[in-house]
Amino acid sequence: QVQLVESGGGLVQPGGSLRLSCAASGSIFSINRMGWYRQAPGKQRELVATITSGGNTNYADSVKGRFTISRDNTKNTVYLQMNNLKPEDTAVYYCNVLLPVAGGGLGNYWGQGTQVTVSS
């Protein structure tokens, strides 16, 4: 079993910053990919950013230049630094990890979500 614990969400004014963290624990040997997704009310969940074990990153066009994803492999933790936040960034943000599981194959795990609200 793998557990993901997220932190760092909250209320911020437009133009402000927040940093999200997600720590993975449990039966972990390695983590292939870590990432963040978000879901706004009435919308589908969408990719925000991902980072591989080798440090390769991928961002949604809407957050490029404003958000930065990073990870600490020694702590099995992924971060999302969000700068210049806009009201349209308001959503529940979910941590996601993809990792090898016993018996072969890959397991896909989700955090419980953390609310980010951008409003004046």
MIMAR-771905 format. One line per 2 residues: number of its first residue (from 1); their letters; for each residue x negated, y, z negated of C-alpha. Coordinates in Angstrom, 1 decimal, decimal comma. Last residue first. Layout:
REM MIMAR-771905
NUM = A = X/Y/Z; ...
This chain:
REM MIMAR-771905
120 = SS = 9,4/39,0/3,8; 9,6/35,4/4,9
118 = VT = 7,3/32,4/5,7; 8,5/29,3/3,9
116 = VQ = 6,4/26,2/3,7; 8,0/23,1/2,1
114 = TG = 5,9/20,1/1,3; 6,6/16,6/2,7
112 = QG = 6,9/13,1/1,1; 3,7/11,9/2,8
110 = WY = 3,8/9,6/5,8; 1,9/6,4/6,7
108 = NG = 1,1/4,7/10,0; -0,6/1,3/9,6
106 = LG = -2,9/-0,1/12,3; -3,4/-3,6/13,4
104 = GG = -5,0/-6,5/11,7; -4,1/-8,8/8,8
102 = AV = -4,8/-6,2/6,2; -4,3/-2,7/7,5
100 = PL = -6,4/-0,4/9,6; -5,5/3,3/9,3
98 = LV = -3,3/6,1/10,6; -2,5/8,9/8,3
96 = NC = 0,3/11,5/8,2; 0,9/14,6/6,0
94 = YY = 4,3/16,2/6,4; 5,1/19,9/6,5
92 = VA = 8,7/21,0/5,8; 9,3/24,1/8,0
90 = TD = 8,8/27,8/8,3; 6,1/28,4/10,9
88 = EP = 8,6/30,4/12,9; 8,5/33,1/10,2
86 = KL = 4,8/33,6/11,1; 1,6/32,8/9,2
84 = NN = -1,5/34,7/10,0; -3,6/31,9/8,5
82 = MQ = -2,9/28,2/7,8; -5,7/26,1/6,4
80 = LY = -4,6/22,5/6,7; -6,5/20,0/4,6
78 = VT = -7,0/16,2/4,7; -8,2/14,1/1,9
76 = NK = -9,7/10,6/1,8; -12,0/11,9/-0,9
74 = TN = -15,4/10,9/0,6; -13,8/11,4/4,1
72 = DR = -13,2/15,1/3,4; -11,0/16,4/6,2
70 = SI = -10,4/19,5/8,2; -7,5/21,2/10,1
68 = TF = -7,6/24,8/11,0; -4,5/26,9/11,7
66 = RG = -4,4/30,4/13,4; -6,4/30,1/16,6
64 = KV = -4,1/27,3/17,9; -0,9/27,2/16,0
62 = SD = 1,7/27,3/18,8; -0,4/25,3/21,2
60 = AY = -0,2/22,3/18,9; -3,7/21,3/17,7
58 = NT = -6,0/18,4/18,3; -9,3/17,8/16,4
56 = NG = -12,2/15,5/16,8; -14,0/15,1/13,5
54 = GS = -15,3/11,5/13,9; -12,7/10,1/11,6
52 = TI = -10,1/11,8/13,8; -8,3/15,0/13,1
50 = TA = -4,7/15,9/13,8; -2,7/19,2/14,1
48 = VL = 0,9/20,5/14,1; 2,8/17,7/15,7
46 = ER = 6,5/18,0/15,7; 9,5/16,7/13,8
44 = QK = 12,7/17,4/15,6; 14,7/20,5/14,9
42 = GP = 17,9/21,4/13,0; 16,0/22,8/10,1
40 = AQ = 12,2/22,9/10,8; 10,1/19,7/10,8
38 = RY = 6,3/19,7/10,6; 3,5/17,4/11,3
36 = WG = 0,0/17,3/9,8; -2,8/14,9/10,5
34 = MR = -5,2/12,2/9,6; -6,8/9,7/12,0
32 = NI = -8,7/6,5/11,8; -8,8/6,1/8,0
30 = SF = -11,2/3,6/6,4; -11,1/0,9/3,8
28 = IS = -7,9/2,1/2,1; -5,7/0,0/-0,1
26 = GS = -4,4/2,8/-2,3; -5,0/6,5/-2,1
24 = AA = -4,6/9,3/0,4; -4,9/13,0/-0,7
22 = CS = -3,1/15,7/1,3; -3,9/19,4/1,0
20 = LR = -2,2/22,4/2,4; -3,8/25,9/2,4
18 = LS = -1,6/29,0/2,7; -2,2/32,4/4,3
16 = GG = -0,3/35,6/4,9; 0,7/37,4/8,0
14 = PQ = 4,3/37,1/7,3; 4,9/36,8/3,6
12 = VL = 4,4/33,5/1,8; 6,6/31,0/0,0
10 = GG = 5,2/27,7/-1,0; 3,2/24,6/0,1
8 = GS = -0,1/23,7/-1,4; 0,2/20,0/-2,3
6 = EV = 0,6/16,6/-0,6; 0,2/13,2/-2,2
4 = LQ = -0,1/10,2/0,2; 0,2/6,6/-1,1
2 = VQ = -1,1/3,6/0,7; 0,0/0,0/0,0
